[in-house]
Each structure stands twice: as C-alpha cells, then as structure tokens.
Amino acid sequence: MTPLVRTESLQKIYKTGSVPCEALKGVSIDIAAGEYVTVMGHSGSGKSTLLHLLGGLDQPSSGSVFVNDRPLHRMNETALARFRRSNIGFVFQFFNLIDNLTVQGNVELPALLAGTWGRSRNNKVRGRSRELLDRLGIGDQATKHPWELSGGQQQRVAIARALINQPALLLVDEPTGNLDSTSSQTVLNILSECHGRGQTLLMVTHDPRAAARGERVLFIHDGLIVSQMSGGDAAAAAQRLASLK
C-alpha cells in the first residue's frame, strides 16, 4: 500500500548571507494513512523545516515530497495553495487566528476559500463548523473573537479550523508550547481523539509527554532522522532526546 506521506532524500539548504545552512540532510520517511507520528528534536534540529516541507509551505532544495500521491516538490505556488486547502490541515504553536473574525469565522474561512462545498456551501460550512466547535467543547464561544479566549481555547479553535475541510493529513507544530499543563492535556486529548476517528497526524514537539501520544516517535538531530521508537513511553522519549547532543 502506498503511504499517505513519503519523502525521499529530502534536503533543505538556507542561506544566511553567503553562508549556507543545511537544515535537512537527506530525510526519507513514510507515514501510513491513519497513523499518528510525532517528531522530537532540539531547537534547530530541523523538525519545523520538515513540517513546512511536508505541508507545502516551503520547497526542498533537493529530494521529493509526496502527499496522497501528489508530488509537492514539483508544484508551483498556485497548485500548492489549492492542494493545501483541501488536503492538509495545520495547527500552529502561536494559533495564527485572525483577531477581527469571530471564532466561527476563523473556523469557516479555509472551507470558504477552498470552495469545495457546492452551491449550498454556506449552510454546509456553518453546520460543519458548529459540529467541530461543539465536539471540541467550545460551541458556546462561536460568536467571540480570539482575543477574548484563553490560550487553550484558541488552540481548540485552531484545531477546528484545521479539520474543517476534512484533510487527509493534519500537521501539528508544538501545539502545547504556549499552554499551561491543564490546557496542554486537553489539547493532546483532542488530538488523540482526532486520531481515533481515523485522522492522520504528524506532530513536531520537544515535549516527551506530547511525543509519547504518537504511535511512532521519530528523533531528528542535525537535519537527520537518527532513530525511532514506538510511542507510549514519555520517560524513554525524554531519555532518548537528552542523548542527542
């Protein structure tokens, strides 16, 4: 069976002035449909770069990225934007919500931009957004604006927004980095529930407790995947991360 996500010898080089910086050094990974994979690494290890390449937010310097059998590395910006809207959901550490839109407006925006809901799309999108907000426990916040919510509530809005188009792949970047411990557990529980419903997740994190939620943990160091382990053991994940120095 063809994996949902596949990379081959993925390399990314950035230039700071005249000095090249090799953020990824030939990463090859497969992620099956319905799998929950987490990526651990220290700051600067290349984990966010990997996430951006898998989401079509950046292009590799060499190598290939396939999502749902589509070659993202060969697409232009217009094709990538169209593909992302319908196939990939993003959850960012800093939420990236639009303050002058309501909670419901933020959630509905990707669906309206994608234009995949037919002639009666407004009613369908509204129903879908309300369903998601209710499922995530913030249905009563729909008419508020992001700045009126707690950090944990804002992250739930971001998750609802990422799910509105029922994407094949959900990419999650440090979802608990700006949350207290209670909100962090709530958000991680919600992501586990998404996986339980069949969603494919890739999450990058430096938190062993978050990483342990995945079925598989990949460890990235200096732009390379150096090892992997089964999820479920936060202590082992922390110990392995500490060894990457």
N, C-alpha and C positions, 0 to 999 in steps of 0.2 A: 504493500500500500504506500502511495506517495505521501510523505509527510506534509502537514499543513504549512510548516515553515522549514526552509532549507537554505543554508548558506554554504558556500564553497570558497575556501581560501580568502576570506573576507579581510581586506586591508583598508585602513583609512589613515592618510597622512595629512596633517595640518601644517601650515607654515606660519610661524611667528617671526615676522620679518624675513630674514634669509635662512632661518634655522628650521628644518623640517622636524615635526614631531610625529612619530608613528604611534597612533592611538590604538590601532588594531593591527595585528601582525600575522594574519592568515587564519581566521577563525572559521571552522566548519562545524555546524551543529544541525541537528534535525529535531523538530518538535512535532509530535503527532497531534492530530485533531482531538480535542477534548483533554489534552494534557495540561498540567499545572507545573510550570518550570520556574524556578527562581534562580537569579544570578547574584552571587556575592562577590564583593571585591572592595578594596580600599579606595579612597578618593583618588582619581586619576588612573585607575586601573583599566578603564576602557568600557565599563559596563553601561554607562549612559550613551556613549558613542554607539555601542552595539544596538541599544534600544532604538535610537534615532534612525539607524540604517534599516532595521527591520520594519520600522514604521514608514519608511519612505520620506522621512523628514530631512534626510541628507543622503548623498550618493557616495558609494565606496570609491576609493582610489583604484582598487582592482578587486577581482573576485566577483561573486554573484550572490544575489538575494532573491529567493523565490517565496512568495506567499500565495497560497491557494493556486499553485502552478503558474503564477504570473511573475515574469522577470522584472522586479522593481528596478534593478540596476540598468535596465535598457529603456526605461520610461522617461519621457520628458516631464517637466513640472506640471503641465496641464493634465496629463494622463495620471500622474501620481496623485494629484489632488482629487480627481474623480475616484480613483481606486480607494484611497484612504477613507473617503466619506462613507462608502458602502461596505468596506471590508475590515477596517481597523478602528478600534476604539482606544483612546488614550486617557490615562489617569495620571496627572502630573503632581509632583510634590507640592507645588505652590498653587494648585487648584485651577488657575487660569480661567476663572469665571469673569463674566462681563458685568460690571457693577451697575450699569444703567438698565439691565434687563432683570426681570423677576427670576426667581428660581425656576419656575415653569418655562419662562422664555429661554433661559440658558440651556435647559434640557432639550427643548424642542428645536433649537437652532440648527444642529447638524442634520436633523431629518428634513427640515425645510430647505436647507442648502442642497442636500443630496437629490431632492425631487423624485424620490422613488416610491411615493405613496399614492400615486394616481390622482384622479380628478377630485376625489373627496379627501385629499391628503390632510387638510387642516383638522378635520374631525378625527381622522385616524391617528395623527401625530398627537393630538391633545389627549386622546384616550390612552395611547401608549405611554406618554409622559406621566400621566396621573397614576397609571398602573405601577410604573417604576418607582415613583416617589412614595406611593403607599407601601410598596414592598420593602423599601429602604427605611421606612419609619419616619418620613418627613413630608408626608402628604399635606399636613397642616401648615407647612411653610411655603406652599407653592406661590403665594402672592407676595412674599417678602423678597427683598433684594439680598445679594450675597453678603454685603457689609452688615446686615442685621443678624447673621448666623454665627454660630461658633465654628471653630476650625473643623471639628468632626462633622458637623452638619454640612459645611461647604464641601468637604471631601465626598460625602454621600451624594451631593448634587453632581459633583464631577463624575462619579461612578454612573449615576443615572444618565448623564449626558453621553458618556462613553458607550452605554448599552442601547441607546435609543434606536439605532439603525440595525440592531441585532448583528453586530460584526462577527466575522469568523474568528478574529483574533483580538484579544484585549491586552494592551501593553501598559504596564503599571510602573511608574518611576518613583521610588521612595515614597510610598503612599502614607507612611506614618511619620515621616521626618519632622513634620511641624505640629504633631499632635501629642496630647498627654496620653498616659498609659491606658486610661479607660477608653478614650476615643480611638486609640490605636487598635485595641482589641475588637472594638465594634466594627471598624473598617476591615480588619483582617477576616472577621467572621463573615462579613458581607461578601468579600472576595471568594472565600471558601464556598459560600452558598452559590455564587455565580458558577464556580467550577462544578459544583454538584448538579447544576442544571445543564451541564454539558459544554460550558464555555471554555475555550482555550485561553490560557493565561500565561503571559511571561512577565515576571516582576523582577526588577532590579532593586537591591536593598543592601544596606550594610548591617542590618539588624538580624542576628541569628534567629530570634523568635519569629520574625516575619518570614525569613527564608525557609524555616522548618515547616511552614504551612504547605509548601510545594511537594509534589510527588518526587521531584528530582531537583537537586541543587547543583548548579554549575559554579565553579570558582574561577574567576578571571584575575590574572595578575600580569601587569606589564603588557597588556594587549593580547594575551593568550589565555585560552581555556586550559588550565593546568590540571584540573581534576574535577570529579563529580561524585556525588553520593546520593543515596535515597533520602527523601525528606522525612520529617517527623522527629528529628533529634536536634534540638537547638544547641545543646551543650557541645555536641560533636561539630556542628557547623561553626560555632564560636571558636573552638579549638583549631579547626582547620583554617579559618580566616586569620587567626593570630599567627599561624605559621607562615603566612605569605608575606614575608618581609625581605 
